Amino acid sequence: MVPASQVLEPLRRTVRETSARLDKQVTLELSGGEVRLDRRILDALKDPLLHLVRNAIDHGLESTEERRAAGKPEAGRLTVRLEPRGSRIAVVVEDDGSGLSPSRVRATAVRRGLLSADEAEKLSDAQAARLVFQPGFSTREQVSATSGRGVGLDVVQATAQRLQGSVDVAFTAGRGTRFTVDLPLTLAAALGLLVRTGTTVSAIPSDSVNRILRLNPDDVGTVAGRVVARLDGEQLTFLPLAEAIGLPRLPLALDSGNVQAAALLTVGEDKVLFAIDEVVGQQEIVVRSLGRHLKGVRHRRARRCWTTAAWCQCSTRRSWCARRGQRRARWLARRRGLASSCVTTRSPRASP
């Protein structure tokens, strides 16, 4: 465990250089440097914090003239703080700028082909705000040293998910934007629910599983080209787990008119039903990278199941959705981390 000041203090230089390049006055406030975190988490936080700070200065804080006209202090205020919350930590990056513009985000999403105009119009402001985490998303038309390259906030979300955390955004028009990254204090083994689809056993983080249930054929239908299941008065997206993790689609019990087992996953406020064959059990798992030698492997990350020394592979949501390019994949891309939660387990021939 190491103090968070190791990643907070270098942000002072980042703020000085970025504000000078953009000709903006910025006051940086840091707090929580005494909080101690797992070194792996702290190291992984470096790039996401840089992206959030640069994003706040470039997109959030107004120019000196704009702030003066709005009756604000000429120097924008940028706060980066760590807030311990039991066994977890909240990393907050907050500015007192103009606030995120949902309408501008919607327009950008439509222009870049992420959504149709009708889909964008149906999004609430909170849902529209989360589009900033989409890969390649940027409201800047021109590329600069700071913005427009389409690399940034998607890195923040991907890192948070990899560290068993999440990221959220809140805003108030004319008053500022706040990004909150919720993370564990340490990377410990997570409890996974083992489920079988065909001959493949997959592990789903237990804290994402709402419940296991059985669906009748009458419970499943199609709405606007999307397969849905009716559950407790709601229409939820229904998807075979094998398809979600990049495996060939397997016949479902529903196809022959039989009852189908399914796992209801909850991530934030979103719910999705995945078709499975059966629940095998529970097991502790720890996320591990495949390493640089296998970095070219697509759609997979490695997981080690310590209790059985079995090797696992997990499909990454981002690459899977990019590969499919379908409307349903776009919809799933807005559902945070569901596909990336699934790991395919195979027993190794020999321990490395």
N, C-alpha and C positions, 0 to 999 in steps of 0.2 A: 504494500500500500504506500503510495507516494502523494505528497501534497499537490493540490490542483494548481497552485501558484506556478508550477513548472510550465503549464500551457497558458495560463492567464497573463502573466507578465509580458511574454513576447507579443501580445496583442497591442501593446502600447505603440510599438514600432509600426505595426501594420496600420493602425489608425492614423499615425502621423503621416506615413507615406501615401496612403489612399486619400486622405482629406486634402493633402497638398496637391496631389495629382488632379483632383476634382475641384480644387479651389473652394473648399468648404471649411467652415470652422466647426470643429467637433470636440466636445468634452467627453472623455471616457471615464466611466466609473466601474471599478472592479471590486467584487466582494466574494468571499467564500474560498479564498486561496488557501486557507488553512485546512479545508476539507481534504481528507485522504481517500484516494481511489485506487482500485486495481490498476497497476501500471499498463496493462493491455488496453483497458478502457481509456485511460488518459492519453496514451499514444494514438489511439484511434480517433480521439476527439480533436486532434490538432487541425486537420484539414476542414472538417465540418465547421469548427469555430471560425476559421479564416473566411470561409464562404459566407457565413452568417454575418460577420462583421463587415465585410466588403459589401455585401448586399444591402445592409442597413445604411451604410454611408452613401452608396450610389443610388439606390432605389427609394430608401425610406426618408432620409434627411433632405430637406429643401436647401436651395442655395441661400446665401446670406440675404440677398434682395427679397426672395420669396418669404423668408422667415420674418424679415422686418415688416413686409406688407401685411403679414398675417398677425402681427402683434406679438410675435414670439421673440425670445432672446436670439441674437444673431448666431450664437454658437449652438449647434444642435447637441442634444444630450444622448449618449449611447451608453447603456448599462449592460454589463455582462456579470451575472452572479450565479453562484451555485447554492442551491437550497436543499439540505438534507431532508429526506422524507422517509424516515424509518430505514428500511434496508435498501432504499433507492435514493437517487439524487436527481434533482431537476436543474438542468443547465438552461438559464434564461438569457436571451439576447433581446433587448428592448430599446426602441428608439422613440423620440418624441417628434417624429416627422409628420408627414401628411397622411399616413395610414395607407394600407393596401387598398387598391381600387378593384372591387369585384367585377365591375363592368368592363374595365380595361383588360382584366385577366380573361374574361369570357371572350372578348373580341380577339385577343391574341390566340386563344385556344382554337377558335374557329379558323382564323387566318392560317394557322400552322397545320390545320387538318386533324387536330386531336379530337375535335367534336364537331358535330353538325350544328347549325344555328339553332335548330329546335332543341337539341340535347343541351346546349349551353344555356338556353333560355329557361329550361326547367330546373336548373341547378339553383339551390339556395345560395346566399352569399357565402356561407361557411363552406359549402361544397365547392364553390367556385374558387375560394381562396386556396383550397388544397391542390388545385391544379398546378400551382407553382412548384410542386414537388415532382411533376412529370419530367422524365428524361428529355433533355433538349429544350425545355421551356425557358423562354426569355422574352420580356416585353420590349427589349431594346432592338431597334431595327438595324443599328450599325454596330459592328464589332469594335470593341476598344480593349485596352489592357485590363479593364475591370469587368465589363459586361458584354452581353450579346453573343457569347460563344456557346450558349446552351449547356454549360457545365456549371453546376453550383448546388442548388437546393435538392436536386435528386440525389446528390452525393450525401447530403445530410440525412435524408430519409433512409437510404440504403445502409449507411453506417449505423444508424439507430436500430434498425431491424436486425442487423447482424449482431449487435450487442444486446439483443433481447430487450430492446426498448422501443420507443416511439417518438414522434415529433408532432407538434401541434402549432397552429398559428392563430393568433387573435389580433384584431385590429379595431381602431376607432377612427373614423374619418376626421382628418384634421388634427388628430392627437397622437397618432403613432401606431406602431406594429410591434407585436411581441411573439417571438418564437420560443417554444419550450421543448427541450429535448429531455425525455424521461428515461433514465438508465438505472441499472442495478449498480450498487457500490462495488460489487465484485462479480466476476464471471464464474459461477458455480455450475454444477451439473443441473440440467433442467429435466423435469419429469415429462416423458413422452408417452402418449397413448399409441400402442401398436395396433394397426389395423391391416387387414389383408384384402388385396384386390387381385384376383387371379392367383398367380404364384408369387406375387410381390408383397412383401410386408413393408409398410411405411410407418413412420413415427410422426405424430402431430403433437406439438407442445400442449400439454394437458390444460394449461390456463387459457388456451384458445377454444377448447371444446365446450360447447354449451351443454350438449347431451347427445346420446346415441338413440336413434329411433327407427321405426319401420314404417315405410310408406306403402300405401295401396296404389294400384294403377290409377284409380280414380283421383288420387291426390295430385297427379302430375299432368301438366298440360303445357300449351305453348301460348305465349302472349307477346305480340309484336315481334315474332321471330325468335323469341328467347324462351328456353325451356325453364319452367318455373314449377314449384311445388307449393301447394296450399298448406299452411301450418299455422294453427292458432289465429286464423283470420288474416294472415299475411301471405303475400305472394313472394316467395324467396327464389333466387336463382338456384337451379339444380344442375350439377355438373358431375360427371364421373371422375373420381379421384385420379384414376389412371391417366385420363386425358389431361388433367390439371398439372401433373408432374412430368408430362412429355412422353408417356408410354402409349402404345397402340390402344385404341378404344376396345374394351372388352364387352362381351354381351352382358346385359343387366338382367336381373331377375324380372324387372318390369317388362322387358321385351317379350317374355313368354307369359305375361299376365300374373306373375307371382309377386309376393310382398318383397320389397327392396329395403335392405339395411342402409342407413345413411348417418353421416356425422354432421351435426349442426355446429358450425364454427362461428364464433363471435369475435370480431376485431373492431374495437371502438364501438361505433353505433351500427356497424354493418354485420349482416348475417348471410351466410351462404351454406347450402346443403351439398355435401359431397357423397356420391354413391360409393359404398364399400361392400365387401362381402361379409366380413365379420370382424369383431374386436378380438385381438390375440392376447393382449395384456398391457402392462405398463413397464417402462424401463427408463433409467436415467441416461441422458445423452449430453454430450458437450460438443459445441461447434468447433471444428478445426478446418483450416484452409487446406486445399489440395496441394498448395505449394507452387513455387515458380515453375517446376518441371512440368506440371500439368495445367498451367494457367490457360492453355488454349482449349481445354475441354469446355464445350458449350453446355449451357443450361444446368450445370451441376456445381455443387459445393460439397465438401466432405464433412461428414460427422462421425465421431467415434463414440460407440456405445460401450462405455467402460465396463459394465457389468457382465458382458458376454464377449468382449473383445471383437465384436462384429463390426465390419466397416459399413458405413452408410453413405449414400449420396443424396443430396437434396437439390431439387429443381429451383432455379432462381426465377422469381416472378418477372423481373424486368426483361431478361433475355427471352423468356417464353412468350411474353406478350408481344415483343418486337418481332419475333419469328412468325407468329400467327397473323397479326395484322387484321384481325377480324373485329367487328363491332363488339362482339362479346368479350374479346380480349381487351379492348379499350375499356369496357365496363369493369372488367376484373382489375385492370391497372389502377382504377380509382379505389379499389377495395384493397386496403393496405396489407401486403405481405402474406396473403392467404396461400398462394402457390409456393412461396418460399418457405412456408412452414412445414412442408411435406418432405420426408426423406425416405429414400428407397433403401432397404436393408438387405445386404447380402453377406453371408459368412465368408471370411477370407480363407484362401487356401493355405496361407502361411502368414504369421505375424511379421510385420516389417521390422 
